[in-house]
Amino acid sequence: MTALPPLPQERRLLTPIPGPKSQELQARRLAAVAGGVGSVLPVFTARAGGGIIEDVDGNRLIDFGSGIAVTSVGASAEAVVRRASAQLAAFTHTCFMVTPYEGYVEVAEALAELTPGDHAKKSALFNSGAEAVENAVKIARAYTKQQAVVVFDHGYHGRTNLTMALTAKNMPYKHGFGPFAPEVYRVPVAYGYRWPTGADNAGPEAAAQAIDQISKQVGAENVAAIIIEPVLGEGGFIEPAKGFLPAVRQFAADNGIVFVADEIQSGFCRTGQWFACEDEGIVPDLITTAKGIAGGLPLAAVTGRAEIMDAAHAGGLGGTYGGNPVACAGALGSIETMKELDLNARAKHIESVMKARLSAMAEKYEVIGDIRGRGAMIAIELVKDRTTKEPHPEATAALAKACHQEGLVVLTCGTYGNVLRFLPPLVIGEDLLNEGLDIIEQAFTSV
Ligand code: PLZ
């Protein structure tokens, strides 16, 4: 295999975005790919790495999306490529359930070491985030012998049948795709910016409401699992107000309920800690991971207390490709890179640069209602009026489009479609980070 020359870490626009070759591919795509599968920006990728995505027209875009929080180490990180390539040449697959291999075990050992808590831990590996969440539910049900699952307003957990039921937002995730799995109950979350009595009260009040609803409407004794994203991702980068997570976690412990932290988006250095739940000292019973774990290769995991993880009967968990050897090699390369480059520190630095620049923008542009997030998981919520906080999805879409046209990949999210989110690779260079922020600032002027 011949190594590619390094990908220059410079934005370069040679054509309008998308360029002619991307448009040709997009026409073929529209004829051949199901319409239900969308794309944020129909620019076809030729190469990607560091903070750059190079398209088939030779344009180089700055990446503030990381393929939705996946390529934290970059999309062609040296250690990921090296280890995954070596594994590819050795063998692509045997199925861990047929003849196992060391890489799977090494990933499980790394997860035991990196996840919060010093109790005995075990892991099971899967292919996607949704699959990990489904398996966390299976494991919690096997352990507690209960069925109910509690999730939260604005939560996102996937697109499979059970995880659609766990996900809050109707469009585009659930609409027309029911009936959904039973025994799923949704309770309030401490969304500080929109809490009726103010952000300072959100933590304790939302926790009291959630606990009251679980106790009175579901019955704590019927609950197998409480599942929450320590920073809610698709729902709008909502950091539950302080005190909320510890209160809910304590309630779970007091009632024998398995507390599951879904760290699929927030995990692996994204928020400046290995896992976002560490911020308030939360030790979950189970933790689901995916995305950033393997530098772009499809891998997901459920990790947790050994006695809970062992509750499912032998043969009860699995899947043909779960913990594929190439994906495991990628994960070991990704974790190696995170440690070597201290990407937690890097994420914290990205937060300080972004928040300073965005705060300055908020002084000029009234449409910015809130700036929030941690590490390299930062967002702004856009509103029509700072007093009424009426969501402004139109401005959000227009700003994203303006950024795209200037060669900056940004994503939107939020229950109301009014959150612009920034998820740069943690390895992005200082110049690209600042240039991306310049483009965002320009977009405010032009919109
Ligand atoms: N849990 C917290 O963020 C995936 C979804 C994008 P999969 N988020 C991106 C889309 O529109 O499909 C996610 C997540 C959290 C679970 C998942 C699901 O992970 O790997 O997409 O299945």
Residues whose N, C-alpha, C, O or C-beta is under 5 A from the ligand:
A	BS01	PLZ	I68 S128 G129 A130 E131 Y156 H157 G158 E229 G233 D262 I264 Q265 A290
